[in-house]
Amino acid sequence: MNTQGGVKACESCGDRVNIGCHHQKMSVTSRAIGLLFVYLPILTLPFVITSAYLTYYSLKFVGAQNVKKWGDFLPERASHRYNLKNQIVMDGSFKLSMAQSKLFWILNCTWYCPYSVGLFEWHAYLVKVVENWWCPFGHSRKNSYTEGAIDQSFWHIYPEEKAKLTEEDKNNPIFTADAEKTEG
């Protein structure tokens, strides 16, 4: 049993996802299905990429500048710790296991994972920018949209429409750079 200072690892993780303390308890079949499910989303990547670029260009067509690109969400190539020469692999008794292949880990850890994470982070960022542009209305999760902060929302650029906003929405630094000047 994994312990940390005498406390079970899973009971001391707080807000972390508890996975390491359960993995080896799962059946081989369950783990194999889980591995398959990790790679099935590859089939959706063309659609997600298309969606992200459509969102990116929709922002450009309505006048957005300084919008981050997918590459801004990718790690620098030189920051990867391993390459094909020094890639570590798992030891194991099953000789056909992909986990014993350097190429498997390079493709996963250098390409699939960072490009997927970067894609979804970029897409989420773009959707936050779109939301801040068209809908500068507060709600319980709006404070998490700061990464997509904009200079002025669609409503802020029209004085007669801006007047309809609540004071909180008129002066929210996520929707208007003017708020930052008055608050700072």
Order of alpha helices (4+ residues) and beta strands (2+ residues): beta-beta-alpha-alpha-alpha-alpha-alpha-alpha-alpha-alpha
